[in-house]
């Protein structure tokens, strides 16, 4: 709906949010990811200035917002701009590390020259984040790689459900692992895939990708590239490994607390539903459902809900969320008086 589209635009202007809808408002807005002009309502998901001939989302819509809604959107946009985030390199490394261990590899087909060959394969990241594989000599992708090692690997987040969720595409060359490194690679792979009994089959061989380029999409309005050097220089966020369990507990038993935390940080949001989609050391991403002021139609978007300080372990996350819940309840109560 139009109000959801407008809210997305306010978010994009400040690199704010992995939104679920795309649009722009009738006024001229500029920012690091979006440029809109009167009469041409579009979004550009690139750093400012955008590349020449950059693709756009042309919504062809115009609308007017309730003045109170405009204030709420401005507050939201500023809040999201200021909210601490892990950063692209750590986001990518974390997503790859805690993925379920399966991804889509795209190779240059040996049997059908000029066509890509896509396969779902198991993988595990090594200590530098390079994907390692165990491939059968009979597999078509193995034959492709032996002829042309250039390929790409598309990895989706463990909680991937749609376009608003994170995914990574890594391009590079996949080559055989030297004999002296195979036992170490085997241990890494079996830690991720403990039931992979085929690793000792005679016709299976170990491969590793040498990453040359990384593209990351964290959702609408959050996309970019990370150099292999940046990727390898960081470590996965430790809290994210068990963050989904915290999110599940909050979503099942304490959603009212999440809604109160949102309202205390951005007054006027008036969320009717708040589903935490991920938890990391600096905060949470929440899928918010609300009805904008002056509208009867609901909208959904992702919101960054930051922690007041960095969490170091599971107990720390629990303590921080309890503090945030109590503070939010106090803020909401005082506002209602």
N, C-alpha and C positions, 0 to 999 in steps of 0.2 A: 504494500500500500504506500501511498505518497508520504505519509508521516514517517514510516520506517525508512523509506528511501532518503528523506531529508536527514534523519538522524545519522544515517551511515555517512553522509557527506561531511557533517560536522566532525565525525570521528576521523575520517580520512585526512582531513586538513591538518591534523596534529599527529599523524601516524598512530592513531589512537587505538584501533580495535580490530579484531578479526570479525568483521560483521557478517551478517547473514543476508543482507540485501545491498544492492548497489544503486546509487543515484547521485543527484546533485540538486541544490536548491536554485531558485531563480536568480538569486543575487550572485555577484562575482566573488568567488572564493579562491584563494591560492594557498598552497602549502607544499610540503616536501613530497607528497604523493598525489596531489589532486589539483587540477585546474579546471574551473568552470567558467563559462561565459554566458551572458544573457542570450537566450534563444538557442544555445547549443549546450544541452545539459549532458555532461559526460564526466567520466572519471578516468584518470590516467595513473596507473599503478607503477610509478617510477619516481626516483629521486628527482628533485627539482634542480635544474630545468630538465624536463622530460626529453628523451631522445627524439630526433627528427622523425616524423612519420610514426610516432608511437601509437599503438592501438588504444582505442577508447571504448568505454561503454556509453552509448548514446541512448539516454532514456526518453528523450523527446517530451519531457513532462515539465510543467510549471505549477507552482502552488504558493500559497501564503500560509504562514504559520501563525498560531496564536502567540502573542507577545510573551506570555509566560513560558510557553514551550521553547521559544528562542533563547530565553535566559537559561533554562534547564540544559539545553544543548550546548550553550557556550560554557557553562560550568562543567559539564561532562567532558567536553573536548579538552579543556585546560587540565582537568583532573587526570585524564588519560595521558596527556603529554608529559605530566610530571611523575606519573607512576613508574617506579623502577621496573625494568625488565632484564632478562638474562643477556640479551644481545644475540644477534644472528648466529655467530660462531658457536656459542654454547648451546643455543637452541637446537642447531643442526646436530652437534655432537651428541646431545642428550637424546634427541629423537632416534638417531641411528643406534645408539647404545641400548636403549630400552624398548626398541621395537620387538615384536614377537619372533623375529628371526627369519621372516620370509619377505621377499621383494620380487619385483618384476625386472628381469634382465632383458635388455634389447640388444641383439647382436646383428651383424651384417650377414644375411643368409648366404650360406655356401651353395645350397641346393637351388635357391631362387634368387639369382644375382640381382642386386638392385633393390631388394625388398628387406625390410627389417624382420627379424624373428624374435618374438616375445615369449618368454618362459617365466613361470613362477619358480623361484629357486630358494633354497635355504642358504643363509649366510650368517656370519658372526664377525663383528668388528674386532680387529686386533688392538694392541696397546696404543697404536697411533690412529685408530679409527678406520683403518683400511679394511674393506670387506674381504673375508676369506670364504672359499667355497670348496665343496667336495663334489666333483662332477664325474659321471659315468662317461666312458669313452664312446658309448653308443648314443648319447644324447645329441640332438641336433645343435644345441647351443655350444656344446663342447667342440664339435666339428667346425662350427663357425669361428670360434675363438682361436683355434689352432691355425686357421687360415688368416684371420684378421682379428687381432686382439682388441681392437677398438670397440667399445660398447658403452652402455649406460645402465645404471641401476636406479630404479625408482622405489624409494622406501617411504611408506606411509606410517604415521604415528600409530601406536598400539590401539588408540581409541578412535581411529579414523572412521567417520560416518558420512562425510560429505565435504563439499568445497570449502567450508569454513575451518576445516581441520588441517593440521600440518602434514607436509610431505616434502621429501628431498629427492632431487635427481643428481646423481653423481656420474660424471663421464670420465673415462680413462681407458687404460689398457689392462686387460686381465691376462696374467701370465702364470706359468707353472711355478710352484714354490720349490726352491732348491732342496735337495734331499736332506741337508743338514738342518733345515728349519721345519721339517714336516711334523716332527713330534710335538714341537711347541705349538704349531698351528692346530694340530689335532686336539690338543688339550683345550685350546680356546674354543674351538667349534663344539666340542662335546659338553662344555660348560653351558653353552646356549641350547644345544640339542642333545641332551643326555641319552635319548633313545635312538640315536643315529648309528645303528649297528653296522650299516653298510660302509662305514669309513675304512674298514679293513678289507673290503672286497678288492680283489686283484685288478679289476678293470676300472677302479675309481682313482682319480688323481686330485691333488690339492692345487688350488689356484688362488691368486690374490690380485685384487684390483689396485693398480697404481693410479691414484686419483689425480686428475688434471683440471677438473672444473666442477663446481658445486653450485646448484641453483636451489633456492629454498622458497617455499610458499607456506606461510603460517596461517593463511586464511585470506579473505578479501582485504585488500588495502595493506597487506603485509607480505611483501615479496622482495627478493633480492638475491645477490650472489655472495658466496663466501670463498675466499681463496683457499687452496689446499694448505697453505702455510698457516693461515688463521685457524682453520679447522683442527690441525694437528697440534697447535700451540695451547689449546684449551682442554679442559677435562669435562666430562658429563656432570650435570648438576646432580649431586648426591640425593637431594630431597626428592627429586622427580622419580627416582626408582620406586619409592613406595607412596608417592603422592596420590596416585589414583585410589588407593585404599582409604586415605583420609577423605578424599572427595566423595567417595561412595558413602561413607559413614555420615558425612555432613548432609548429603543429598537425601538420604533415607530417613535420618532422625532429626536434623537441625536446619532444615531449609528456611524456617522462619528467622533463624539467627543470621543466615546469609543475606536474606532480604533486608534485615535491620542494618547490617554492616554496609550494604550498598546505599541505603537511604541516608545513613549518617555521613557518608563521604560525598554523596551527590544528592542533596535534598531535592525532592520533587520528582525523582525517578518513578516512585510508586510502583515498584516491581510487583507483579503478581506471581511470578515464578523465577527462581534463581538456581540454576544447575551448575555446580562447579565442574568444569571439564578437565582441569589440571591444577596441580599444586607444585610449586618449586620453592627454592630457598628465599626468593624475594616476594612471593605473593601467589595469587590465584587468578586463573581465567574463569569467568563465569558467563554462562549463557543466560541472558536476561530476557524475560517477557514482560511487556508493559503496554499500557494504553496511553498514547500521548495526550497532552492537554488539548482539548478542542477536537478530538477525534474519537470515533467509536471502534476503530479497527486496531487490533493488537499489532505489535512489532516485536521482533527478536533481533538481538545483536550480542556480540561478545564484549565483555568488559574486563579490564584489568583491575583487580582488587589487591592493592599492595599491602605487604606487611609493614609494620612500623620499624622493623629491624630485620636483618638477615637471620634466617633460621639455620642452625648448625646441625640439628639432629631431629629425630622423631618427637622427643619430649619437648623440644624447643618449639616445634610447629604447634603442638597441642597447647602449650602455654600461651603462645602468641594469639591463637584463634580464640582461646578463652578470654584473654585480655580485650581483643577486638570486639567480641560479643558483648561483654559487660560494658565497654565504652559506648558501643552502638546503642544498647538498651537505654543507657543513661541519657545519651544525646537525643534519641527519639522521644523519650519520656519528657524531657525538658522542653522540647519543641511543641509537644501536644498541650502543654499547660498554658 
